[in-house]
Amino acid sequence: MRHFDSEINDLQDCLISMAGLVQEMIKVVMKELVDKDLKQSGVVLCLEKKVNIQELVIDDKCLKLIALNQPVGVDLRFITSAMRINSDLERMGDEAVNISEKAVCLTKNTKFKPLTDIPEMIEIVQDMIMDCIKAFNTNDSELALSVLIKDNKVDNLRNRVFNNLKNLMIKALNVKIIQEAVDLMFIVKSIERLGDHATNISEDVIFMVHGKNVRHPKVRR
């Protein structure tokens, strides 16, 4: 095996490892949110540090591969896609931290009852993240395309939750309930952003495999 091929394989392994850390962050933060387990916030922050270090390592590997090998074609598409995927994974970690911080605020309150659409939204987003990472690891553009389709459902659920929360705030006479609803809006927005990053990764997989840019809806159609 050529040294360059070995370096490419190592880069892919690093990205998969980073994706595993991000998946663990999201799993932990959802447990914190659903089970109201404050102990999980420390685990989230610890994992974020590892993700941030891994992002720098991967960036360095990508830049060196381009500078020292001047890749073209499929290899260049893989490296540039890897750089974008690396950025999206790191931002997923940031969103997990945002959810954790708001979850801490919500666990201190007992009056608010979570909306039923949120668990469904969480489940879809977790599936999207798992599928986009699998699609990258196996070069499965069809699986990546299925992630793009799921993103529309997440957006619809977000809009439904926002409307319900706005109606709740309009009717509420309790300042505490209004504050809880606002915190929950921030959490829902972060969950939706996780889906957006999974979509970005899936778009990069399609570009990596076919050389086709589908980042904009008109182009995708």
N, C-alpha and C positions, 0 to 999 in steps of 0.2 A: 504493500500500500504506500502510495506517495505521502510525503510529509504533509503536503497541503490537504490531502483527503483526511489524514489523521486529525489535523487541526479543525477541519470542518465538522468532523464527527464529535470532537471535543466540545466545540461551540454548541452543537445541538444538545449534547448531554447537559451542558451548563444551563441552557434555557429550560430544559425539561426539569432539572433540579430546582431552578428558580420558580417555575410554574407550580411545582409541588409545594414549595413554601407558601406561595400565595394562596393556593387552594386550602392549605391548612389554616392560614389566617382567616379566610372567609368562613370556613367551617367553625372555627372557634368563636368568631364574632357573632355568627348567627345563633350559636348556643348561648352566648352571653345575652343576646337580645331576646330570644324566646324563653329561656329558662330564668332570666334575670339573675345571672350568675356573675357577680362583680369580680370574682377572682380571675375570670378569663381575660380581663383587660390587660393585666400584666403580661400574659402569654402573647397577646396580640402585639404589644410594643416590642417584646423580645424578638418575635419573628420579623417585625418590620426592619429591625437593625440588620438582620441577616439578608433580607431582600435588598436593602440599599447597598450593602457590600457587594452582593452578587451582581447588581446592575452595573456597578463600576467595573467589575472584572469582565463582564460580557462586552461592555462598550470597548474596553481596551483590546480584547481579543478581535473584535470586528475591525477596528481601525488598523491593527497590525496586519490582519489578513489582507486588507485592501492595499495597504502601503507596500507590503513586502512581496505580494503575489500578483497584483494588478489583475484580479479575476474578471472574467467576462461571462456573458450568457447566463446559464442556470446558476453557476456559482456566485456570480455577482448578485443575482436576484435573491438568492438564499441569504447572503450576508446583509444586504440592505433590509430585507424583510426581518431578519433576526434583530437588527438594531431597532426597528419600529416595535416589534413584539416585546423586546426588552423594556422599552419605555412604557408600553401599555401595561405590562405586568407590574412594574414599579408603581404606576398610578393606581392599579387595583389595590395594591397594598395600602396606599394612602387613603383610598376610599374605605377600606376595612377599618383603618384607624379612626376615620371620621364617624363611622357607624358606632364603633366602640365607645367613643367619647359621648355621643348622644344617648347611647344605651345606658350609660352610667346615670345620666340625668333622669331617664325614664324609670329606672329601677327604684328610685327614691319615692316615686309617686304610685299610688294604688288605685286612684279613681278611674283612670282611663282604661277602656277596654280596647285592645288592638283590633283593627279591622280585618275581616276575613280574607280580603284580597291580598294582604301583605304576605302571608305564608305561601300562597300560590306564586306570587311574584318572586319570592326567594327561591322556591323550588325550580322555576324556569331558568332563572339566572345561574343557579348552581349547575344545572344541566348544560347551559350554554358554555360556561367556563370549562367544564370537563370535556365537552365535545370539541371546542376550539383547540384545546391543548392536544387532544388525541389526533385531531385533523393535522396539526402541525407535525406531530411525531410520525405520522404514517403517510403524509402527503395526500390526504384524502380531501379532495376539493368538493366532493358531493356532501360530505359531512360538514365541511366549512359553510357550504351554501345553506344547509339546514339551520345553522346558527343565525344567519342573516334573517331568515323567515321568522324565527322565534323572537327576534328583537321587536318586531311590530306588536306582538302580544304583550310584551313587557311595557311598551309605551302606552298601550291602551289601559293596562292595569294601573299604571302610574297616574294617568289622567283620572281614572275612576276614584282612586284613593284620594287624590288632591281635591276633587269635587266634594267627596264625602266629608273630608276634614274641614273644608271651607264652610260647608253648611253647618257642621257641628260648631265651629267657632262663632258663626253668626247667631246661632241659637243659644250658645252657652252664656251663662251669667257668672261663671266661675273663672277667675283669671288663671287659676292653676290648670284647669282643663285646656284653656286656650294656649298656654305655654307648652303643655304636653303635646298638643296637636301640632304646634310649630316645630317642636323637636322631631316629631314623627315625620313631618314633611321633609325635613333635612335627611332623615334616615332613608326614606323612600327614594329621594333624589339620588342618594349615594348608591342604593341598590340598582337603580336604573342606570347609573353611570358604569357600574360593574358590567352590566349587559352591553353597554356601548363599547367598552374596551374589549370584551369578548368578540363583539362584531368586528372591531378593527383588526384583531388578530386573525379572524377568519378571512377577512378581505386580503390580508397579507399572505395567507396560505394560498388563496386562489391566484394571487399575483405570482407567488413563488413557483407554483406548479405550471400555470398556463401563460405567464407573462401578460396577464390581462388585468388592468386596473378597474376595479368595480367599487371604488370608494364613494362615488356619487350615485344617487338613485337612478338618474336618467341613463347613466352609463351601464349600471347594473341591469336595468331592464333590457 
